[in-house]
Amino acid sequence: MDHRGPGRPGPAGPRGRTRGDPTTDRGGGVSANEESRLARVALTWLAEPGTRAVHQLVDRLGPVATLDLLLDGGSPDGWLHSTVAARSAAGDARAFAAEALARADRLGARLVTPDDEEWPARVAGLKTLRLPDATRRVDVETAPPLCFWVRGAWPLGEALERSVAVVGARAATGYGQHVATDLGYGLAERDWTVVSGGAFGIDAAAHRGALNAGGLTVAVLACGVDRPYPVGNTALFDRIADTGLLVSEWPPGAEPLRPRFLIRNRVIAGGTLGTVVVEASARSGATQTARRAIHTGRVAMVVPGPVTSAMSVGAHELLRECSKARLVTGVAHVLEEVGRIGADLAPLARGPQRPTDALDDDARSVLEALPRRGVRGVDALAARAGLNVRTALRKLSLLEELSMVVRRDDGYALAPTTKSKGGA
């Protein structure tokens, strides 16, 4: 069954289309476009994705000239110069890039760059991402990606256009997994893409919820798309690749090194319209993703949990510390935050309606003045309700029409149905 919904095109072929003329070969050699693609891959091998100095050079000089400059030792940044020198000592950057592209081709994956039509334009917002009091490199080097490796048929930009990230604890409780599954299912059912990191716990529950709804889900990885981590989720990753997308900034074969998870998280935050945190401990990468979302101008949302649970500490602290973080309890709240203004409002939470809700104050006073058992005369009722007799009689007639009271020879009594519902 096709769950694309109105206006959403079908999957693209295994290769995204490129803007302009990508295949022009100059004099039988490598085309300008292929040279640019090779350079982008080489640059992400020489320096980890997100390195701001590299991104600024590419913006100014282009990827090919930037690669030439760095390989010639011309880096304006001391740390970057040392990193490039160390990586270059291990091998030839262009040869590595060519092998990575060939490996991706054998795998059925593809490289997506900003020159391709399927490039997700929203990640450009990472240019402005500055985390307050940042000292660690992973918190400082938060520039937009130079390229993505993609496994799966959907166009990447189209998949992320209407997307929400659902992230949280790996050691999730049953409560957290239930909420994440419901969110994944409900968002996918409404034609929203569910984005997460493919980890155990909340991530996996959100992916499975979307898959069970027949919807689209994207896993953004901190390693190569051919060796998804954790290995225990291999079957899940295969399902995602079949109907959705596996995405990474690192080439095929890349290992899931610890710092890469936080580098990856900026893409989850910046590539989606909003991030929902479902359970997070005091030291959780999920809360870091939410903070990156806030400082990129996206919506950060938090599902509250039991105050007695260690898996609620980070989520609740995020709500306490970040005035921009929004509390959500389900799909309706999430859609109100990320959906169309005025069109995706969540219904107000209301208790069950009671027959007495439509009564005015005087009618309520008369009803309250009646005894739970027995009969009370009109004069006594009027006095007890603080009304004159004429007003009391008028309200008694209304209550009788509504079958809330019955008239007796010596006064009025509550109707049996009113008694069974707890009176007024």
Legacy VTK file of the C-alpha trace (Angstrom):
# vtk DataFile Version 3.0
C-alpha trace
ASCII
DATASET POLYDATA
POINTS 424 float
0.000 0.000 0.000
1.268 3.497 -0.868
1.378 5.730 2.237
3.038 8.707 0.600
0.000 10.918 1.046
-1.011 13.824 -1.184
1.731 15.758 -2.844
4.597 13.453 -1.848
6.438 11.967 -4.837
7.639 8.397 -4.953
11.192 7.228 -4.321
13.981 8.337 -6.594
16.272 5.971 -8.402
19.531 4.786 -6.839
21.263 7.980 -7.960
20.024 11.495 -7.221
19.946 13.972 -10.115
22.476 16.786 -10.148
21.841 20.442 -10.859
23.337 21.743 -14.078
25.380 19.410 -16.297
27.169 16.972 -13.964
28.583 14.602 -16.561
30.560 16.864 -18.875
33.973 15.262 -19.218
36.790 17.662 -20.064
39.243 16.160 -22.496
38.486 12.567 -21.492
39.482 13.112 -17.853
37.476 13.450 -14.656
34.578 15.880 -15.043
34.463 19.050 -12.967
31.488 17.690 -11.060
33.181 14.369 -10.261
36.334 16.215 -9.190
34.210 18.322 -6.830
32.503 15.219 -5.410
35.863 13.491 -4.869
37.148 16.602 -3.110
34.189 16.701 -0.709
34.729 13.080 0.240
38.470 13.637 0.681
37.843 16.660 2.903
35.568 14.705 5.227
38.328 12.098 5.542
41.029 14.671 6.265
38.911 16.428 8.942
35.812 15.217 10.755
32.436 16.463 9.445
31.284 19.737 10.925
34.739 21.345 10.986
33.934 25.028 10.622
37.267 26.110 9.119
36.902 23.559 6.304
33.322 24.588 5.587
34.296 28.269 5.448
37.103 27.509 2.999
34.749 25.494 0.788
32.270 28.373 0.833
34.986 30.764 -0.272
37.164 28.684 -2.587
35.114 25.638 -3.530
35.890 22.025 -2.536
38.649 21.337 -5.106
40.684 24.455 -4.320
40.192 23.874 -0.583
41.519 20.324 -0.874
44.549 21.536 -2.844
45.215 24.242 -0.233
45.040 21.851 2.721
47.161 19.178 1.063
49.787 21.851 0.310
49.924 22.720 4.018
48.109 26.023 3.622
45.533 25.648 6.386
44.856 28.906 8.280
44.071 26.863 11.422
46.849 25.221 13.452
44.753 22.285 14.656
43.413 21.642 11.168
46.934 21.798 9.710
48.107 19.117 12.152
45.081 16.926 11.519
45.488 17.093 7.728
49.188 16.287 8.023
48.497 13.263 10.221
45.748 11.911 7.941
47.828 12.530 4.809
50.653 10.480 6.302
48.257 7.527 6.404
47.351 7.662 2.711
46.323 9.645 -0.336
43.076 11.581 0.254
41.911 11.481 -3.363
42.626 7.760 -3.674
40.663 7.152 -0.483
37.752 9.175 -1.873
37.727 7.242 -5.141
37.716 3.914 -3.285
34.882 5.122 -1.006
32.762 6.033 -4.024
33.456 2.666 -5.649
32.585 0.860 -2.418
29.314 2.794 -2.129
28.497 1.884 -5.727
28.965 -1.806 -4.971
26.801 -1.433 -1.889
23.985 0.307 -3.767
24.491 3.532 -1.781
25.054 7.010 -3.222
26.823 10.249 -2.420
24.626 13.354 -2.130
26.215 16.815 -2.274
24.831 20.377 -2.251
24.963 20.291 -6.084
22.353 17.502 -6.175
18.624 18.198 -6.428
17.920 15.966 -3.435
20.228 17.901 -1.095
18.292 18.849 2.098
18.455 22.647 2.102
17.434 22.918 5.756
20.861 21.743 7.018
22.312 25.076 5.844
20.859 26.467 9.084
23.757 24.803 10.921
25.916 27.711 9.757
24.414 29.762 12.572
24.637 27.061 15.255
26.623 28.372 18.209
26.309 26.559 21.536
26.791 28.790 24.612
29.818 28.070 26.796
31.046 25.472 24.293
34.589 24.255 24.941
34.723 20.740 23.490
35.529 20.385 19.808
32.271 18.497 19.120
30.359 21.493 20.502
32.366 24.062 18.545
32.746 22.331 15.173
29.068 22.374 14.156
29.167 23.531 10.533
26.814 22.081 7.873
27.755 18.791 6.168
29.862 18.757 3.018
28.144 15.610 1.731
25.971 12.664 2.751
26.172 8.959 2.030
22.666 7.602 1.504
21.319 4.059 1.329
17.704 3.780 0.207
15.639 4.965 -2.735
13.853 8.053 -1.372
15.243 11.505 -2.345
16.939 12.766 0.814
15.625 16.336 0.667
12.067 15.150 0.070
12.281 12.686 2.961
13.387 15.430 5.374
11.007 18.141 4.147
8.217 17.161 6.604
10.217 15.486 9.328
10.344 15.260 13.115
13.157 13.732 15.165
12.247 11.405 18.040
15.239 10.675 20.289
15.919 9.464 23.801
17.535 7.019 26.173
19.094 3.757 25.052
18.192 2.163 28.397
14.565 3.157 27.892
11.804 1.997 30.213
8.640 0.280 29.035
6.860 3.625 29.417
9.367 5.412 27.171
9.295 2.741 24.481
5.486 2.794 24.468
5.409 6.589 24.037
8.112 6.568 21.330
6.332 3.827 19.372
3.049 5.740 19.541
4.752 8.943 18.390
6.507 7.184 15.511
3.302 5.480 14.409
1.117 8.581 14.745
3.531 10.897 12.915
4.073 8.439 10.063
0.335 7.837 9.802
-0.078 11.585 9.210
2.573 11.577 6.470
5.462 12.938 8.542
8.938 11.425 8.290
10.294 10.083 11.591
14.032 10.713 12.027
16.231 9.155 14.701
19.671 7.675 15.284
18.991 3.943 15.091
20.148 3.248 18.670
18.588 0.800 21.111
15.677 2.041 23.219
13.777 5.175 22.185
15.381 5.495 18.723
14.524 1.937 17.704
10.984 2.238 19.114
10.328 5.410 17.072
11.678 3.796 13.881
9.549 0.676 14.429
6.438 2.735 15.099
6.868 4.523 11.756
7.569 1.270 9.910
4.501 -0.389 11.449
2.380 2.494 10.158
3.752 1.957 6.642
5.425 5.350 6.824
8.835 6.817 6.076
11.666 6.785 8.603
15.290 7.952 8.349
18.179 6.724 10.499
21.105 9.169 10.717
24.214 7.162 11.598
27.581 7.923 13.202
29.354 5.325 11.022
29.264 3.973 7.479
25.887 3.043 5.991
27.262 -0.450 5.358
28.010 -1.170 9.014
25.131 0.249 11.049
25.615 0.395 14.796
24.462 -1.220 17.070
24.812 -4.592 15.364
21.808 -5.855 17.324
19.608 -3.561 15.222
20.827 -4.958 11.882
17.400 -6.325 10.925
15.836 -2.941 11.754
18.404 -1.116 9.606
17.676 -3.447 6.699
13.942 -2.653 6.999
14.703 1.071 7.082
16.936 0.825 3.991
14.201 -1.066 2.126
11.462 1.547 2.686
13.239 4.633 4.047
16.810 5.906 4.291
20.078 5.232 6.097
22.161 8.435 6.091
25.700 9.222 7.231
28.385 11.856 6.750
31.044 9.161 7.078
32.002 6.941 4.116
31.233 3.223 3.887
33.342 1.240 6.332
33.707 4.094 8.846
33.676 3.058 12.509
31.170 4.375 15.108
33.671 6.335 17.223
32.263 7.988 20.362
32.665 11.684 19.324
30.870 10.984 16.048
27.531 10.498 17.781
27.426 14.114 18.961
28.662 15.297 15.546
25.824 13.274 14.005
23.258 14.752 16.403
23.572 18.229 14.902
22.244 16.814 11.594
19.265 15.203 13.350
18.517 18.551 15.012
19.178 20.794 12.010
17.697 18.618 9.282
14.242 18.296 10.868
11.526 20.761 11.831
11.595 19.719 15.470
13.099 17.268 17.964
11.125 15.322 20.587
13.002 13.943 23.594
11.349 10.855 25.089
13.245 9.904 28.262
16.796 11.065 28.876
19.142 10.492 31.787
21.190 13.243 33.418
24.043 12.772 30.879
22.170 12.058 27.685
23.054 12.713 24.061
19.335 13.195 23.425
19.270 16.406 25.452
22.314 17.608 23.497
20.358 17.016 20.287
17.489 19.093 21.685
19.855 21.929 22.638
21.278 21.903 19.126
17.728 22.109 17.791
16.983 25.143 19.981
20.158 26.976 18.924
19.461 26.230 15.257
16.019 27.818 15.511
14.115 24.525 15.505
11.466 23.364 17.954
12.609 21.276 20.931
9.926 19.207 22.650
10.037 17.034 25.769
7.716 14.244 26.897
7.480 14.295 30.718
8.068 11.088 32.640
7.789 9.770 36.204
9.770 11.950 38.615
11.003 8.764 40.294
12.709 7.508 37.124
16.403 8.114 36.376
15.410 8.192 32.704
13.365 11.352 33.330
16.097 13.461 34.951
17.650 14.851 31.765
14.293 15.450 30.095
12.897 17.328 33.085
16.078 19.399 33.501
15.794 20.424 29.856
12.285 21.721 30.546
13.487 23.574 33.649
16.563 25.152 32.066
15.384 25.935 28.526
12.443 28.294 28.285
12.092 27.444 24.584
11.618 23.718 25.225
7.964 22.708 24.908
6.195 20.024 26.920
4.291 17.562 24.705
2.300 14.460 25.584
1.388 13.029 22.177
1.216 13.416 18.421
-1.374 16.207 18.558
0.946 18.398 20.657
3.926 17.677 18.392
1.982 18.614 15.270
0.800 21.819 16.900
4.448 22.805 17.416
5.802 21.866 13.966
2.708 21.909 11.735
0.998 24.681 9.822
0.058 27.742 11.858
-3.636 27.618 12.731
-4.195 24.279 10.996
-2.598 21.734 13.339
-3.826 22.879 16.735
-4.099 20.188 19.390
-7.560 19.808 20.968
-7.854 21.236 24.458
-7.643 18.642 27.215
-11.085 18.346 28.795
-12.679 16.099 31.363
-15.897 14.213 30.610
-18.908 16.453 30.032
-21.610 16.472 32.720
-25.291 17.379 32.355
-24.770 20.219 34.843
-22.045 21.924 32.729
-24.652 23.957 30.776
-26.504 25.241 33.878
-26.228 28.851 35.001
-25.212 29.772 38.544
-28.779 30.098 39.878
-29.835 26.696 38.550
-26.720 25.137 40.053
-27.498 26.760 43.417
-31.024 25.327 43.407
-29.701 21.873 42.495
-27.106 22.045 45.267
-29.814 23.059 47.762
-31.766 19.817 47.212
-31.077 17.008 49.692
-29.424 13.780 48.504
-32.443 11.926 49.847
-35.961 13.129 50.527
-37.914 16.227 49.539
-37.494 19.947 50.243
-40.161 22.611 49.937
-39.866 25.641 47.649
-39.494 28.202 50.439
-36.732 26.195 52.123
-34.996 25.637 48.782
-35.097 29.342 47.924
-33.674 30.298 51.299
-30.923 27.661 51.141
-29.973 28.696 47.560
-30.007 32.412 48.450
-32.672 33.219 45.812
-36.112 34.719 45.888
-39.005 32.241 45.551
-39.926 33.394 42.025
-36.399 32.764 40.708
-36.204 29.426 42.516
-39.490 28.276 40.910
-38.256 29.285 37.455
-35.039 27.335 37.886
-36.934 24.333 39.301
-39.100 24.259 36.174
-35.938 24.243 34.013
-34.377 21.447 36.074
-37.601 19.444 35.824
-37.556 19.775 32.004
-33.975 18.499 32.023
-35.082 15.506 34.146
-32.745 16.510 36.955
-35.481 17.020 39.586
-38.971 15.625 40.176
-41.937 17.411 41.733
-43.597 15.855 44.771
-46.729 16.881 46.710
-44.667 18.540 49.391
-41.796 19.954 47.324
-38.994 18.814 45.024
-36.450 15.974 45.031
-33.426 14.963 42.964
-34.260 12.667 40.055
-32.805 9.127 40.424
-30.443 9.653 37.448
-29.026 12.814 38.983
-28.344 10.996 42.253
-26.522 8.184 40.458
-24.200 10.726 38.762
-23.204 12.317 42.028
-25.745 15.133 42.096
-24.491 18.484 40.811
LINES 1 425
424 0 1 2 3 4 5 6 7 8 9 10 11 12 13 14 15 16 17 18 19 20 21 22 23 24 25 26 27 28 29 30 31 32 33 34 35 36 37 38 39 40 41 42 43 44 45 46 47 48 49 50 51 52 53 54 55 56 57 58 59 60 61 62 63 64 65 66 67 68 69 70 71 72 73 74 75 76 77 78 79 80 81 82 83 84 85 86 87 88 89 90 91 92 93 94 95 96 97 98 99 100 101 102 103 104 105 106 107 108 109 110 111 112 113 114 115 116 117 118 119 120 121 122 123 124 125 126 127 128 129 130 131 132 133 134 135 136 137 138 139 140 141 142 143 144 145 146 147 148 149 150 151 152 153 154 155 156 157 158 159 160 161 162 163 164 165 166 167 168 169 170 171 172 173 174 175 176 177 178 179 180 181 182 183 184 185 186 187 188 189 190 191 192 193 194 195 196 197 198 199 200 201 202 203 204 205 206 207 208 209 210 211 212 213 214 215 216 217 218 219 220 221 222 223 224 225 226 227 228 229 230 231 232 233 234 235 236 237 238 239 240 241 242 243 244 245 246 247 248 249 250 251 252 253 254 255 256 257 258 259 260 261 262 263 264 265 266 267 268 269 270 271 272 273 274 275 276 277 278 279 280 281 282 283 284 285 286 287 288 289 290 291 292 293 294 295 296 297 298 299 300 301 302 303 304 305 306 307 308 309 310 311 312 313 314 315 316 317 318 319 320 321 322 323 324 325 326 327 328 329 330 331 332 333 334 335 336 337 338 339 340 341 342 343 344 345 346 347 348 349 350 351 352 353 354 355 356 357 358 359 360 361 362 363 364 365 366 367 368 369 370 371 372 373 374 375 376 377 378 379 380 381 382 383 384 385 386 387 388 389 390 391 392 393 394 395 396 397 398 399 400 401 402 403 404 405 406 407 408 409 410 411 412 413 414 415 416 417 418 419 420 421 422 423
